[in-house]
């Protein structure tokens, strides 16, 4: 699934990798276990939104 590319985290600093990795693992599990249809795409897209929020929260913590 094309959205999985946005869950990659190897390029991130260590403190952001630890936040991103669980989302990548879950997105991969969802993509592998559900049929490819609009609902599974929406589930992964919303997971991507959640991952982005979690990374920003970690960044905000670092800048506080």
PDBQT receptor file of N, H, CA, C and O in Angstrom, charges set to zero:
ATOM      1  N   UNK A   1       0.841  -1.180   0.000  1.00  0.00    +0.000 N 
ATOM      2  CA  UNK A   1       0.000   0.000   0.000  1.00  0.00    +0.000 C 
ATOM      3  C   UNK A   1       0.888   1.246   0.000  1.00  0.00    +0.000 C 
ATOM      4  O   UNK A   1       1.884   1.311   0.721  1.00  0.00    +0.000 OA
ATOM      5  N   UNK A   2       0.520   2.216  -0.805  1.00  0.00    +0.000 N 
ATOM      6  H   UNK A   2      -0.288   2.163  -1.391  1.00  0.00    +0.000 HD
ATOM      7  CA  UNK A   2       1.352   3.399  -1.010  1.00  0.00    +0.000 C 
ATOM      8  C   UNK A   2       1.538   4.240   0.259  1.00  0.00    +0.000 C 
ATOM      9  O   UNK A   2       2.558   4.917   0.395  1.00  0.00    +0.000 OA
ATOM     10  N   UNK A   3       0.590   4.213   1.177  1.00  0.00    +0.000 N 
ATOM     11  H   UNK A   3      -0.238   3.663   1.067  1.00  0.00    +0.000 HD
ATOM     12  CA  UNK A   3       0.695   5.027   2.384  1.00  0.00    +0.000 C 
ATOM     13  C   UNK A   3       1.789   4.546   3.342  1.00  0.00    +0.000 C 
ATOM     14  O   UNK A   3       2.268   5.315   4.175  1.00  0.00    +0.000 OA
ATOM     15  N   UNK A   4       2.177   3.295   3.227  1.00  0.00    +0.000 N 
ATOM     16  H   UNK A   4       1.787   2.670   2.551  1.00  0.00    +0.000 HD
ATOM     17  CA  UNK A   4       3.179   2.752   4.152  1.00  0.00    +0.000 C 
ATOM     18  C   UNK A   4       4.520   3.472   4.042  1.00  0.00    +0.000 C 
ATOM     19  O   UNK A   4       5.290   3.488   5.002  1.00  0.00    +0.000 OA
ATOM     20  N   UNK A   5       4.808   4.063   2.894  1.00  0.00    +0.000 N 
ATOM     21  H   UNK A   5       4.182   4.050   2.114  1.00  0.00    +0.000 HD
ATOM     22  CA  UNK A   5       6.077   4.782   2.733  1.00  0.00    +0.000 C 
ATOM     23  C   UNK A   5       6.202   5.951   3.721  1.00  0.00    +0.000 C 
ATOM     24  O   UNK A   5       7.311   6.356   4.071  1.00  0.00    +0.000 OA
ATOM     25  N   UNK A   6       5.069   6.485   4.163  1.00  0.00    +0.000 N 
ATOM     26  H   UNK A   6       4.169   6.157   3.878  1.00  0.00    +0.000 HD
ATOM     27  CA  UNK A   6       5.085   7.626   5.067  1.00  0.00    +0.000 C 
ATOM     28  C   UNK A   6       5.295   7.236   6.530  1.00  0.00    +0.000 C 
ATOM     29  O   UNK A   6       5.380   8.101   7.402  1.00  0.00    +0.000 OA
ATOM     30  N   UNK A   7       5.379   5.940   6.792  1.00  0.00    +0.000 N 
ATOM     31  H   UNK A   7       5.310   5.237   6.084  1.00  0.00    +0.000 HD
ATOM     32  CA  UNK A   7       5.630   5.455   8.148  1.00  0.00    +0.000 C 
ATOM     33  C   UNK A   7       7.108   5.140   8.375  1.00  0.00    +0.000 C 
ATOM     34  O   UNK A   7       7.492   4.762   9.482  1.00  0.00    +0.000 OA
ATOM     35  N   UNK A   8       7.934   5.288   7.354  1.00  0.00    +0.000 N 
ATOM     36  H   UNK A   8       7.622   5.596   6.455  1.00  0.00    +0.000 HD
ATOM     37  CA  UNK A   8       9.368   4.999   7.508  1.00  0.00    +0.000 C 
ATOM     38  C   UNK A   8       9.961   5.920   8.567  1.00  0.00    +0.000 C 
ATOM     39  O   UNK A   8       9.570   7.081   8.682  1.00  0.00    +0.000 OA
ATOM     40  N   UNK A   9      10.897   5.399   9.331  1.00  0.00    +0.000 N 
ATOM     41  H   UNK A   9      11.214   4.455   9.238  1.00  0.00    +0.000 HD
ATOM     42  CA  UNK A   9      11.446   6.163  10.455  1.00  0.00    +0.000 C 
ATOM     43  C   UNK A   9      12.953   6.060  10.593  1.00  0.00    +0.000 C 
ATOM     44  O   UNK A   9      13.526   6.664  11.500  1.00  0.00    +0.000 OA
ATOM     45  N   UNK A  10      13.613   5.307   9.716  1.00  0.00    +0.000 N 
ATOM     46  H   UNK A  10      13.147   4.816   8.979  1.00  0.00    +0.000 HD
ATOM     47  CA  UNK A  10      15.061   5.111   9.835  1.00  0.00    +0.000 C 
ATOM     48  C   UNK A  10      15.857   6.411   9.763  1.00  0.00    +0.000 C 
ATOM     49  O   UNK A  10      16.953   6.496  10.318  1.00  0.00    +0.000 OA
ATOM     50  N   UNK A  11      15.327   7.402   9.098  1.00  0.00    +0.000 N 
ATOM     51  H   UNK A  11      14.437   7.333   8.648  1.00  0.00    +0.000 HD
ATOM     52  CA  UNK A  11      16.024   8.673   8.923  1.00  0.00    +0.000 C 
ATOM     53  C   UNK A  11      15.881   9.603  10.132  1.00  0.00    +0.000 C 
ATOM     54  O   UNK A  11      16.533  10.644  10.198  1.00  0.00    +0.000 OA
ATOM     55  N   UNK A  12      15.040   9.229  11.069  1.00  0.00    +0.000 N 
ATOM     56  H   UNK A  12      14.510   8.383  11.015  1.00  0.00    +0.000 HD
ATOM     57  CA  UNK A  12      14.749  10.103  12.203  1.00  0.00    +0.000 C 
ATOM     58  C   UNK A  12      15.785   9.963  13.312  1.00  0.00    +0.000 C 
ATOM     59  O   UNK A  12      16.438   8.927  13.430  1.00  0.00    +0.000 OA
ATOM     60  N   UNK A  13      15.935  11.012  14.128  1.00  0.00    +0.000 N 
ATOM     61  H   UNK A  13      15.405  11.855  14.033  1.00  0.00    +0.000 HD
ATOM     62  CA  UNK A  13      16.769  10.877  15.326  1.00  0.00    +0.000 C 
ATOM     63  C   UNK A  13      16.155   9.852  16.274  1.00  0.00    +0.000 C 
ATOM     64  O   UNK A  13      14.959   9.568  16.208  1.00  0.00    +0.000 OA
ATOM     65  N   UNK A  14      16.965   9.316  17.131  1.00  0.00    +0.000 N 
ATOM     66  H   UNK A  14      17.937   9.547  17.185  1.00  0.00    +0.000 HD
ATOM     67  CA  UNK A  14      16.547   8.204  18.002  1.00  0.00    +0.000 C 
ATOM     68  C   UNK A  14      15.285   8.510  18.805  1.00  0.00    +0.000 C 
ATOM     69  O   UNK A  14      14.412   7.649  18.918  1.00  0.00    +0.000 OA
ATOM     70  N   UNK A  15      15.168   9.706  19.359  1.00  0.00    +0.000 N 
ATOM     71  H   UNK A  15      15.877  10.405  19.267  1.00  0.00    +0.000 HD
ATOM     72  CA  UNK A  15      14.006  10.031  20.202  1.00  0.00    +0.000 C 
ATOM     73  C   UNK A  15      12.707  10.069  19.390  1.00  0.00    +0.000 C 
ATOM     74  O   UNK A  15      11.628   9.888  19.954  1.00  0.00    +0.000 OA
ATOM     75  N   UNK A  16      12.794  10.299  18.084  1.00  0.00    +0.000 N 
ATOM     76  H   UNK A  16      13.670  10.446  17.626  1.00  0.00    +0.000 HD
ATOM     77  CA  UNK A  16      11.600  10.262  17.241  1.00  0.00    +0.000 C 
ATOM     78  C   UNK A  16      11.349   8.868  16.670  1.00  0.00    +0.000 C 
ATOM     79  O   UNK A  16      10.211   8.504  16.376  1.00  0.00    +0.000 OA
ATOM     80  N   UNK A  17      12.415   8.098  16.518  1.00  0.00    +0.000 N 
ATOM     81  H   UNK A  17      13.340   8.394  16.757  1.00  0.00    +0.000 HD
ATOM     82  CA  UNK A  17      12.250   6.702  16.076  1.00  0.00    +0.000 C 
ATOM     83  C   UNK A  17      11.403   5.922  17.069  1.00  0.00    +0.000 C 
ATOM     84  O   UNK A  17      10.543   5.135  16.674  1.00  0.00    +0.000 OA
ATOM     85  N   UNK A  18      11.644   6.138  18.361  1.00  0.00    +0.000 N 
ATOM     86  H   UNK A  18      12.343   6.777  18.683  1.00  0.00    +0.000 HD
ATOM     87  CA  UNK A  18      10.913   5.371  19.372  1.00  0.00    +0.000 C 
ATOM     88  C   UNK A  18       9.425   5.714  19.364  1.00  0.00    +0.000 C 
ATOM     89  O   UNK A  18       8.602   4.892  19.768  1.00  0.00    +0.000 OA
ATOM     90  N   UNK A  19       9.073   6.906  18.914  1.00  0.00    +0.000 N 
ATOM     91  H   UNK A  19       9.742   7.573  18.587  1.00  0.00    +0.000 HD
ATOM     92  CA  UNK A  19       7.666   7.292  18.792  1.00  0.00    +0.000 C 
ATOM     93  C   UNK A  19       7.065   6.727  17.504  1.00  0.00    +0.000 C 
ATOM     94  O   UNK A  19       5.920   6.274  17.496  1.00  0.00    +0.000 OA
ATOM     95  N   UNK A  20       7.829   6.755  16.432  1.00  0.00    +0.000 N 
ATOM     96  H   UNK A  20       8.759   7.123  16.439  1.00  0.00    +0.000 HD
ATOM     97  CA  UNK A  20       7.324   6.376  15.109  1.00  0.00    +0.000 C 
ATOM     98  C   UNK A  20       7.242   4.872  14.879  1.00  0.00    +0.000 C 
ATOM     99  O   UNK A  20       6.344   4.407  14.177  1.00  0.00    +0.000 OA
ATOM    100  N   UNK A  21       8.154   4.112  15.450  1.00  0.00    +0.000 N 
ATOM    101  H   UNK A  21       8.884   4.490  16.019  1.00  0.00    +0.000 HD
ATOM    102  CA  UNK A  21       8.227   2.680  15.169  1.00  0.00    +0.000 C 
ATOM    103  C   UNK A  21       6.928   1.926  15.461  1.00  0.00    +0.000 C 
ATOM    104  O   UNK A  21       6.492   1.142  14.618  1.00  0.00    +0.000 OA
ATOM    105  N   UNK A  22       6.289   2.131  16.624  1.00  0.00    +0.000 N 
ATOM    106  H   UNK A  22       6.643   2.768  17.309  1.00  0.00    +0.000 HD
ATOM    107  CA  UNK A  22       5.039   1.398  16.878  1.00  0.00    +0.000 C 
ATOM    108  C   UNK A  22       3.958   1.683  15.838  1.00  0.00    +0.000 C 
ATOM    109  O   UNK A  22       3.186   0.791  15.487  1.00  0.00    +0.000 OA
ATOM    110  N   UNK A  23       3.898   2.909  15.349  1.00  0.00    +0.000 N 
ATOM    111  H   UNK A  23       4.525   3.633  15.635  1.00  0.00    +0.000 HD
ATOM    112  CA  UNK A  23       2.919   3.248  14.314  1.00  0.00    +0.000 C 
ATOM    113  C   UNK A  23       3.239   2.529  13.019  1.00  0.00    +0.000 C 
ATOM    114  O   UNK A  23       2.336   2.050  12.333  1.00  0.00    +0.000 OA
ATOM    115  N   UNK A  24       4.519   2.448  12.678  1.00  0.00    +0.000 N 
ATOM    116  H   UNK A  24       5.253   2.836  13.235  1.00  0.00    +0.000 HD
ATOM    117  CA  UNK A  24       4.934   1.726  11.470  1.00  0.00    +0.000 C 
ATOM    118  C   UNK A  24       4.575   0.251  11.588  1.00  0.00    +0.000 C 
ATOM    119  O   UNK A  24       4.045  -0.346  10.651  1.00  0.00    +0.000 OA
ATOM    120  N   UNK A  25       4.865  -0.325  12.740  1.00  0.00    +0.000 N 
ATOM    121  H   UNK A  25       5.295   0.160  13.501  1.00  0.00    +0.000 HD
ATOM    122  CA  UNK A  25       4.551  -1.740  12.951  1.00  0.00    +0.000 C 
ATOM    123  C   UNK A  25       3.052  -2.003  12.830  1.00  0.00    +0.000 C 
ATOM    124  O   UNK A  25       2.640  -2.977  12.201  1.00  0.00    +0.000 OA
ATOM    125  N   UNK A  26       2.242  -1.140  13.430  1.00  0.00    +0.000 N 
ATOM    126  H   UNK A  26       2.578  -0.349  13.941  1.00  0.00    +0.000 HD
ATOM    127  CA  UNK A  26       0.797  -1.315  13.383  1.00  0.00    +0.000 C 
ATOM    128  C   UNK A  26       0.262  -1.095  11.969  1.00  0.00    +0.000 C 
ATOM    129  O   UNK A  26      -0.609  -1.841  11.520  1.00  0.00    +0.000 OA
ATOM    130  N   UNK A  27       0.762  -0.096  11.269  1.00  0.00    +0.000 N 
ATOM    131  H   UNK A  27       1.469   0.510  11.633  1.00  0.00    +0.000 HD
ATOM    132  CA  UNK A  27       0.313   0.149   9.896  1.00  0.00    +0.000 C 
ATOM    133  C   UNK A  27       0.633  -1.048   9.001  1.00  0.00    +0.000 C 
ATOM    134  O   UNK A  27      -0.181  -1.438   8.163  1.00  0.00    +0.000 OA
ATOM    135  N   UNK A  28       1.802  -1.620   9.178  1.00  0.00    +0.000 N 
ATOM    136  H   UNK A  28       2.463  -1.303   9.858  1.00  0.00    +0.000 HD
ATOM    137  CA  UNK A  28       2.191  -2.796   8.399  1.00  0.00    +0.000 C 
ATOM    138  C   UNK A  28       1.271  -3.965   8.713  1.00  0.00    +0.000 C 
ATOM    139  O   UNK A  28       0.836  -4.679   7.810  1.00  0.00    +0.000 OA
ATOM    140  N   UNK A  29       0.974  -4.162  10.000  1.00  0.00    +0.000 N 
ATOM    141  H   UNK A  29       1.327  -3.582  10.734  1.00  0.00    +0.000 HD
ATOM    142  CA  UNK A  29       0.067  -5.245  10.403  1.00  0.00    +0.000 C 
ATOM    143  C   UNK A  29      -1.322  -5.052   9.807  1.00  0.00    +0.000 C 
ATOM    144  O   UNK A  29      -1.925  -6.007   9.318  1.00  0.00    +0.000 OA
ATOM    145  N   UNK A  30      -1.829  -3.834   9.843  1.00  0.00    +0.000 N 
ATOM    146  H   UNK A  30      -1.339  -3.058  10.240  1.00  0.00    +0.000 HD
ATOM    147  CA  UNK A  30      -3.150  -3.554   9.272  1.00  0.00    +0.000 C 
ATOM    148  C   UNK A  30      -3.147  -3.825   7.771  1.00  0.00    +0.000 C 
ATOM    149  O   UNK A  30      -4.064  -4.459   7.248  1.00  0.00    +0.000 OA
ATOM    150  N   UNK A  31      -2.115  -3.344   7.082  1.00  0.00    +0.000 N 
ATOM    151  H   UNK A  31      -1.371  -2.829   7.507  1.00  0.00    +0.000 HD
ATOM    152  CA  UNK A  31      -2.040  -3.530   5.629  1.00  0.00    +0.000 C 
ATOM    153  C   UNK A  31      -1.962  -5.003   5.249  1.00  0.00    +0.000 C 
ATOM    154  O   UNK A  31      -2.505  -5.416   4.224  1.00  0.00    +0.000 OA
ATOM    155  N   UNK A  32      -1.288  -5.789   6.073  1.00  0.00    +0.000 N 
ATOM    156  H   UNK A  32      -0.846  -5.454   6.905  1.00  0.00    +0.000 HD
ATOM    157  CA  UNK A  32      -1.125  -7.212   5.772  1.00  0.00    +0.000 C 
ATOM    158  C   UNK A  32      -2.335  -8.048   6.178  1.00  0.00    +0.000 C 
ATOM    159  O   UNK A  32      -2.561  -9.115   5.608  1.00  0.00    +0.000 OA
ATOM    160  N   UNK A  33      -3.110  -7.588   7.146  1.00  0.00    +0.000 N 
ATOM    161  H   UNK A  33      -2.926  -6.722   7.610  1.00  0.00    +0.000 HD
ATOM    162  CA  UNK A  33      -4.180  -8.436   7.670  1.00  0.00    +0.000 C 
ATOM    163  C   UNK A  33      -5.576  -8.081   7.156  1.00  0.00    +0.000 C 
ATOM    164  O   UNK A  33      -6.499  -8.890   7.257  1.00  0.00    +0.000 OA
ATOM    165  N   UNK A  34      -5.731  -6.888   6.612  1.00  0.00    +0.000 N 
ATOM    166  H   UNK A  34      -4.982  -6.231   6.530  1.00  0.00    +0.000 HD
ATOM    167  CA  UNK A  34      -7.047  -6.479   6.113  1.00  0.00    +0.000 C 
ATOM    168  C   UNK A  34      -7.065  -6.484   4.585  1.00  0.00    +0.000 C 
ATOM    169  O   UNK A  34      -6.030  -6.292   3.946  1.00  0.00    +0.000 OA
ATOM    170  N   UNK A  35      -8.225  -6.701   4.014  1.00  0.00    +0.000 N 
ATOM    171  H   UNK A  35      -9.066  -6.857   4.533  1.00  0.00    +0.000 HD
ATOM    172  CA  UNK A  35      -8.321  -6.611   2.558  1.00  0.00    +0.000 C 
ATOM    173  C   UNK A  35      -8.090  -5.167   2.122  1.00  0.00    +0.000 C 
ATOM    174  O   UNK A  35      -8.376  -4.228   2.864  1.00  0.00    +0.000 OA
ATOM    175  N   UNK A  36      -7.577  -5.008   0.929  1.00  0.00    +0.000 N 
ATOM    176  H   UNK A  36      -7.344  -5.771   0.326  1.00  0.00    +0.000 HD
ATOM    177  CA  UNK A  36      -7.341  -3.677   0.385  1.00  0.00    +0.000 C 
ATOM    178  C   UNK A  36      -8.660  -3.114  -0.123  1.00  0.00    +0.000 C 
ATOM    179  O   UNK A  36      -9.197  -3.565  -1.135  1.00  0.00    +0.000 OA
ATOM    180  N   UNK A  37      -9.172  -2.119   0.599  1.00  0.00    +0.000 N 
ATOM    181  H   UNK A  37      -8.735  -1.752   1.421  1.00  0.00    +0.000 HD
ATOM    182  CA  UNK A  37     -10.415  -1.468   0.219  1.00  0.00    +0.000 C 
ATOM    183  C   UNK A  37     -10.429  -0.068   0.826  1.00  0.00    +0.000 C 
ATOM    184  O   UNK A  37      -9.520   0.277   1.582  1.00  0.00    +0.000 OA
ATOM    185  N   UNK A  38     -11.427   0.736   0.516  1.00  0.00    +0.000 N 
ATOM    186  H   UNK A  38     -12.165   0.455  -0.098  1.00  0.00    +0.000 HD
ATOM    187  CA  UNK A  38     -11.438   2.109   1.034  1.00  0.00    +0.000 C 
ATOM    188  C   UNK A  38     -11.387   2.204   2.561  1.00  0.00    +0.000 C 
ATOM    189  O   UNK A  38     -10.786   3.134   3.099  1.00  0.00    +0.000 OA
ATOM    190  N   UNK A  39     -12.000   1.268   3.252  1.00  0.00    +0.000 N 
ATOM    191  H   UNK A  39     -12.488   0.513   2.814  1.00  0.00    +0.000 HD
ATOM    192  CA  UNK A  39     -11.997   1.322   4.714  1.00  0.00    +0.000 C 
ATOM    193  C   UNK A  39     -10.614   1.052   5.293  1.00  0.00    +0.000 C 
ATOM    194  O   UNK A  39     -10.200   1.728   6.235  1.00  0.00    +0.000 OA
ATOM    195  N   UNK A  40      -9.901   0.084   4.751  1.00  0.00    +0.000 N 
ATOM    196  H   UNK A  40     -10.238  -0.465   3.987  1.00  0.00    +0.000 HD
ATOM    197  CA  UNK A  40      -8.554  -0.180   5.270  1.00  0.00    +0.000 C 
ATOM    198  C   UNK A  40      -7.611   0.973   4.920  1.00  0.00    +0.000 C 
ATOM    199  O   UNK A  40      -6.719   1.302   5.702  1.00  0.00    +0.000 OA
ATOM    200  N   UNK A  41      -7.802   1.583   3.759  1.00  0.00    +0.000 N 
ATOM    201  H   UNK A  41      -8.527   1.317   3.124  1.00  0.00    +0.000 HD
ATOM    202  CA  UNK A  41      -7.003   2.756   3.403  1.00  0.00    +0.000 C 
ATOM    203  C   UNK A  41      -7.275   3.898   4.377  1.00  0.00    +0.000 C 
ATOM    204  O   UNK A  41      -6.348   4.587   4.802  1.00  0.00    +0.000 OA
ATOM    205  N   UNK A  42      -8.526   4.099   4.728  1.00  0.00    +0.000 N 
ATOM    206  H   UNK A  42      -9.280   3.539   4.383  1.00  0.00    +0.000 HD
ATOM    207  CA  UNK A  42      -8.880   5.140   5.693  1.00  0.00    +0.000 C 
ATOM    208  C   UNK A  42      -8.279   4.838   7.059  1.00  0.00    +0.000 C 
ATOM    209  O   UNK A  42      -7.796   5.748   7.733  1.00  0.00    +0.000 OA
ATOM    210  N   UNK A  43      -8.300   3.596   7.472  1.00  0.00    +0.000 N 
ATOM    211  H   UNK A  43      -8.693   2.857   6.925  1.00  0.00    +0.000 HD
ATOM    212  CA  UNK A  43      -7.716   3.216   8.764  1.00  0.00    +0.000 C 
ATOM    213  C   UNK A  43      -6.225   3.559   8.791  1.00  0.00    +0.000 C 
ATOM    214  O   UNK A  43      -5.733   4.100   9.782  1.00  0.00    +0.000 OA
ATOM    215  N   UNK A  44      -5.518   3.254   7.732  1.00  0.00    +0.000 N 
ATOM    216  H   UNK A  44      -5.918   2.814   6.927  1.00  0.00    +0.000 HD
ATOM    217  CA  UNK A  44      -4.077   3.533   7.684  1.00  0.00    +0.000 C 
ATOM    218  C   UNK A  44      -3.829   5.034   7.579  1.00  0.00    +0.000 C 
ATOM    219  O   UNK A  44      -2.880   5.546   8.172  1.00  0.00    +0.000 OA
ATOM    220  N   UNK A  45      -4.663   5.734   6.838  1.00  0.00    +0.000 N 
ATOM    221  H   UNK A  45      -5.434   5.318   6.357  1.00  0.00    +0.000 HD
ATOM    222  CA  UNK A  45      -4.510   7.190   6.730  1.00  0.00    +0.000 C 
ATOM    223  C   UNK A  45      -4.707   7.851   8.088  1.00  0.00    +0.000 C 
ATOM    224  O   UNK A  45      -3.965   8.767   8.443  1.00  0.00    +0.000 OA
ATOM    225  N   UNK A  46      -5.691   7.400   8.847  1.00  0.00    +0.000 N 
ATOM    226  H   UNK A  46      -6.294   6.656   8.559  1.00  0.00    +0.000 HD
ATOM    227  CA  UNK A  46      -5.925   7.973  10.178  1.00  0.00    +0.000 C 
ATOM    228  C   UNK A  46      -4.794   7.603  11.138  1.00  0.00    +0.000 C 
ATOM    229  O   UNK A  46      -4.438   8.393  12.012  1.00  0.00    +0.000 OA
ATOM    230  N   UNK A  47      -4.241   6.427  10.979  1.00  0.00    +0.000 N 
ATOM    231  H   UNK A  47      -4.531   5.785  10.268  1.00  0.00    +0.000 HD
ATOM    232  CA  UNK A  47      -3.083   6.034  11.780  1.00  0.00    +0.000 C 
ATOM    233  C   UNK A  47      -1.891   6.933  11.441  1.00  0.00    +0.000 C 
ATOM    234  O   UNK A  47      -1.115   7.295  12.324  1.00  0.00    +0.000 OA
ATOM    235  N   UNK A  48      -1.749   7.286  10.180  1.00  0.00    +0.000 N 
ATOM    236  H   UNK A  48      -2.380   6.992   9.463  1.00  0.00    +0.000 HD
ATOM    237  CA  UNK A  48      -0.683   8.198   9.767  1.00  0.00    +0.000 C 
ATOM    238  C   UNK A  48      -0.876   9.571  10.410  1.00  0.00    +0.000 C 
ATOM    239  O   UNK A  48       0.090  10.187  10.859  1.00  0.00    +0.000 OA
ATOM    240  N   UNK A  49      -2.102  10.044  10.454  1.00  0.00    +0.000 N 
ATOM    241  H   UNK A  49      -2.887   9.544  10.089  1.00  0.00    +0.000 HD
ATOM    242  CA  UNK A  49      -2.393  11.322  11.110  1.00  0.00    +0.000 C 
ATOM    243  C   UNK A  49      -2.024  11.248  12.590  1.00  0.00    +0.000 C 
ATOM    244  O   UNK A  49      -1.446  12.189  13.135  1.00  0.00    +0.000 OA
ATOM    245  N   UNK A  50      -2.352  10.142  13.235  1.00  0.00    +0.000 N 
ATOM    246  H   UNK A  50      -2.821   9.378  12.793  1.00  0.00    +0.000 HD
ATOM    247  CA  UNK A  50      -2.026   9.967  14.651  1.00  0.00    +0.000 C 
ATOM    248  C   UNK A  50      -0.518   9.931  14.861  1.00  0.00    +0.000 C 
ATOM    249  O   UNK A  50      -0.007  10.518  15.816  1.00  0.00    +0.000 OA
ATOM    250  N   UNK A  51       0.189   9.252  13.980  1.00  0.00    +0.000 N 
ATOM    251  H   UNK A  51      -0.226   8.776  13.205  1.00  0.00    +0.000 HD
ATOM    252  CA  UNK A  51       1.658   9.185  14.072  1.00  0.00    +0.000 C 
ATOM    253  C   UNK A  51       2.252  10.572  13.944  1.00  0.00    +0.000 C 
ATOM    254  O   UNK A  51       3.141  10.940  14.712  1.00  0.00    +0.000 OA
ATOM    255  N   UNK A  52       1.772  11.344  12.983  1.00  0.00    +0.000 N 
ATOM    256  H   UNK A  52       1.050  11.044  12.360  1.00  0.00    +0.000 HD
ATOM    257  CA  UNK A  52       2.286  12.701  12.793  1.00  0.00    +0.000 C 
ATOM    258  C   UNK A  52       2.056  13.549  14.042  1.00  0.00    +0.000 C 
ATOM    259  O   UNK A  52       2.934  14.316  14.438  1.00  0.00    +0.000 OA
ATOM    260  N   UNK A  53       0.896  13.419  14.659  1.00  0.00    +0.000 N 
ATOM    261  H   UNK A  53       0.183  12.796  14.337  1.00  0.00    +0.000 HD
ATOM    262  CA  UNK A  53       0.601  14.155  15.890  1.00  0.00    +0.000 C 
ATOM    263  C   UNK A  53       1.535  13.725  17.024  1.00  0.00    +0.000 C 
ATOM    264  O   UNK A  53       2.017  14.563  17.786  1.00  0.00    +0.000 OA
ATOM    265  N   UNK A  54       1.785  12.440  17.133  1.00  0.00    +0.000 N 
ATOM    266  H   UNK A  54       1.393  11.759  16.514  1.00  0.00    +0.000 HD
ATOM    267  CA  UNK A  54       2.659  11.934  18.194  1.00  0.00    +0.000 C 
ATOM    268  C   UNK A  54       4.085  12.438  18.005  1.00  0.00    +0.000 C 
ATOM    269  O   UNK A  54       4.746  12.801  18.978  1.00  0.00    +0.000 OA
ATOM    270  N   UNK A  55       4.561  12.464  16.778  1.00  0.00    +0.000 N 
ATOM    271  H   UNK A  55       4.024  12.169  15.987  1.00  0.00    +0.000 HD
ATOM    272  CA  UNK A  55       5.911  12.981  16.509  1.00  0.00    +0.000 C 
ATOM    273  C   UNK A  55       5.972  14.469  16.845  1.00  0.00    +0.000 C 
ATOM    274  O   UNK A  55       6.939  14.929  17.452  1.00  0.00    +0.000 OA
ATOM    275  N   UNK A  56       4.952  15.218  16.455  1.00  0.00    +0.000 N 
ATOM    276  H   UNK A  56       4.166  14.844  15.962  1.00  0.00    +0.000 HD
ATOM    277  CA  UNK A  56       4.936  16.647  16.784  1.00  0.00    +0.000 C 
ATOM    278  C   UNK A  56       4.883  16.856  18.300  1.00  0.00    +0.000 C 
ATOM    279  O   UNK A  56       5.510  17.777  18.823  1.00  0.00    +0.000 OA
ATOM    280  N   UNK A  57       4.146  16.011  18.995  1.00  0.00    +0.000 N 
ATOM    281  H   UNK A  57       3.637  15.262  18.571  1.00  0.00    +0.000 HD
ATOM    282  CA  UNK A  57       4.095  16.124  20.461  1.00  0.00    +0.000 C 
ATOM    283  C   UNK A  57       5.471  15.897  21.064  1.00  0.00    +0.000 C 
ATOM    284  O   UNK A  57       5.858  16.590  22.005  1.00  0.00    +0.000 OA
ATOM    285  N   UNK A  58       6.202  14.947  20.539  1.00  0.00    +0.000 N 
ATOM    286  H   UNK A  58       5.888  14.384  19.775  1.00  0.00    +0.000 HD
ATOM    287  CA  UNK A  58       7.559  14.676  21.026  1.00  0.00    +0.000 C 
ATOM    288  C   UNK A  58       8.481  15.852  20.699  1.00  0.00    +0.000 C 
ATOM    289  O   UNK A  58       9.321  16.232  21.515  1.00  0.00    +0.000 OA
ATOM    290  N   UNK A  59       8.321  16.422  19.512  1.00  0.00    +0.000 N 
ATOM    291  H   UNK A  59       7.639  16.113  18.849  1.00  0.00    +0.000 HD
ATOM    292  CA  UNK A  59       9.122  17.591  19.143  1.00  0.00    +0.000 C 
ATOM    293  C   UNK A  59       8.817  18.768  20.049  1.00  0.00    +0.000 C 
ATOM    294  O   UNK A  59       9.722  19.487  20.474  1.00  0.00    +0.000 OA
ATOM    295  N   UNK A  60       7.544  18.962  20.343  1.00  0.00    +0.000 N 
ATOM    296  H   UNK A  60       6.809  18.378  19.998  1.00  0.00    +0.000 HD
ATOM    297  CA  UNK A  60       7.129  20.050  21.222  1.00  0.00    +0.000 C 
ATOM    298  C   UNK A  60       7.729  19.867  22.613  1.00  0.00    +0.000 C 
ATOM    299  O   UNK A  60       8.164  20.832  23.242  1.00  0.00    +0.000 OA
ATOM    300  N   UNK A  61       7.748  18.623  23.088  1.00  0.00    +0.000 N 
ATOM    301  H   UNK A  61       7.394  17.840  22.577  1.00  0.00    +0.000 HD
ATOM    302  CA  UNK A  61       8.346  18.323  24.400  1.00  0.00    +0.000 C 
ATOM    303  C   UNK A  61       9.822  18.699  24.396  1.00  0.00    +0.000 C 
ATOM    304  O   UNK A  61      10.328  19.247  25.375  1.00  0.00    +0.000 OA
ATOM    305  N   UNK A  62      10.512  18.408  23.300  1.00  0.00    +0.000 N 
ATOM    306  H   UNK A  62      10.101  17.963  22.504  1.00  0.00    +0.000 HD
ATOM    307  CA  UNK A  62      11.941  18.675  23.195  1.00  0.00    +0.000 C 
ATOM    308  C   UNK A  62      12.242  20.172  23.140  1.00  0.00    +0.000 C 
ATOM    309  O   UNK A  62      13.306  20.617  23.570  1.00  0.00    +0.000 OA
ATOM    310  N   UNK A  63      11.297  20.937  22.610  1.00  0.00    +0.000 N 
ATOM    311  H   UNK A  63      10.433  20.575  22.261  1.00  0.00    +0.000 HD
ATOM    312  CA  UNK A  63      11.506  22.375  22.456  1.00  0.00    +0.000 C 
ATOM    313  C   UNK A  63      10.982  23.179  23.640  1.00  0.00    +0.000 C 
ATOM    314  O   UNK A  63      11.129  24.401  23.673  1.00  0.00    +0.000 OA
ATOM    315  N   UNK A  64      10.376  22.505  24.607  1.00  0.00    +0.000 N 
ATOM    316  H   UNK A  64      10.258  21.512  24.580  1.00  0.00    +0.000 HD
ATOM    317  CA  UNK A  64       9.815  23.230  25.761  1.00  0.00    +0.000 C 
ATOM    318  C   UNK A  64      10.869  23.548  26.781  1.00  0.00    +0.000 C 
ATOM    319  O   UNK A  64      10.569  24.153  27.810  1.00  0.00    +0.000 OA
TER     320      UNK A  64
